[in-house]
Amino acid sequence: MNAVIVAVLVMIILSLSRIHVVLALLIGAVAGGLTAGFSVTETISIFSEGLGDNAQIALSYGLLGAFAIAISFTGLPELMVKLAIKLVGKEGESRRSSLKKALILFVIAIIASFSQNLVPVHIAFIPLLIPPLLKVFNELAMDRRAAATALTFGLKAPYILIPAGYGLIFHETIADNMEASGLQIALNDIPGAMALPVLGMVVGLFISILITYKNPRTYEDKDLAQGEESSPQAPESPMGIFVGLTAILSVLAAQVSTDSMIIGAGTGLIILYIYFSYLHITRKFTLQEADELMTRGMKMLAFIGFVMITAGGFAEVIRETGHVELLVESTEVWFNDRMGLAAIAMLLIGLFITMGIGSSFATVPILAAIFVPLAASLGFSPLATIALIGTAGALGDAGSPASDSTLGPTAGLNADGQHNHIWDTVVPTFLHFNIPLLIFGWIAAMIL
């Protein structure tokens, strides 16, 4: 039995059984290591070596969580909520109309799309934008699973298609690894090859918003970050709004210029601490209350940090087994020049690998080394090969419990403790994006 399949299946089954995803990743890694012939001690040792791979990302998310909660004290999120309430209209059933909910969801998808290409901050915007809007979502009786699909679409589709920001990194990863494997392509070939797979994601987005999750779903109005303790009230003042806007713009500018979420979040926190110190001097706020705000914010994103660290260990075990290559090579005997069967098999392999590793960027180098010669031997064109590698690499990113494309939306939507990571983010995004990617990616491979 292939260790990759065993590890991923165990992890998925445990996650769907509501076993905590961190424990599911650990048990899945052990199962994969044992299948590959490692002892438990060897597997845990390899797992431990990979834990540091995502430590920087985990720290970044913790700082972003602290920033998100701290900025709520400036009064800016309350202003955003008031403006959103004016947008959706007066009290009553009209505020729950499907049109208004769909409008907000498509706007969220567009903002998320900007985070990949135009202002490449990735998931940094989610803890700033989403938690303050949860009460508005509740007023609209909006199904948060639709919001999860809108966010994940924006975090995923733009970098697959558009060669700017994170998209440029993804496209260069595809081109460089294909060239290293013997097939030189131009960067401007990739958007055309990936257009059909992304069209599939667009179809999935419309289905999720307009059909699957259009019906009302009731949530309770709760405090953010599930905090039982009473929070200090934000002083409503033009100065607070100005400081909040300045902090956000500074975070974006610092992150874009340095390509570091840690520096970006740290810059914003310094600005807010200066503001808190001023409030302390004027006796409107204490520094102890500031510390409590930061701690609550870090708790809000502690989950995503632990999962990302654990996912690094899981991915290290998968790589060390050597069974990724065996998985791809063992399928070659099934094909016998049947290109349609070969295409779907390669896409499914990409799905399994990315579901386990949790990163399409990390999956592409693994796949390109084997898929390029395999696709050439089967007669696939260069454009079809790009579509296969790009789609296979992207598959699973939306539906992986360990992907930041799912962890990010959960961190924002679960700020009040009413959004389950697996059943409200992972399963909806898997169904609405991975299935269309499989179908449209297969079509692209067959017609290009």
Secondary structure, DSSP 8 states (H G I E B T S, - for coil): --HHHHHHHHHHHHHHTT--HHHHHHHHHHHHHHHTT--HHHHHHHHHHHGGGGHHHHHHHHHHHHHHHHHGGGTHHHHHHHHHHHHH-SSSGGGG-HHHHHHHHHHHHHHHHHTTTTS--GGGGHHHHHHHHHHHHHHTT--HHHHHHHHHHHHHHHHHH--STHHHHHHHHHHHHHHHTT----GGGHHHHHHHHHHHHHHHHHHIIIIIT-S--------GGG--S--------HHHHHHHHHHHHHHHHHHHHHT-HHHHHHHHHHHHHHHHHHHHHTTS--HHHHHHHHHHHHHHHHHHHHHHHHHHHHHHHHHHH-HHHHHHHHHHHHHTT-HHHHHHHHHHHHHHHHHHH--HHHHHHHHHHHHHHHHHHHT--HHHHHHHHHHHHHTTTTT-TT-HHHHHHHHHHTTTS---IIIIIIHHHIIIIIHHHHHHHHHHHHH-
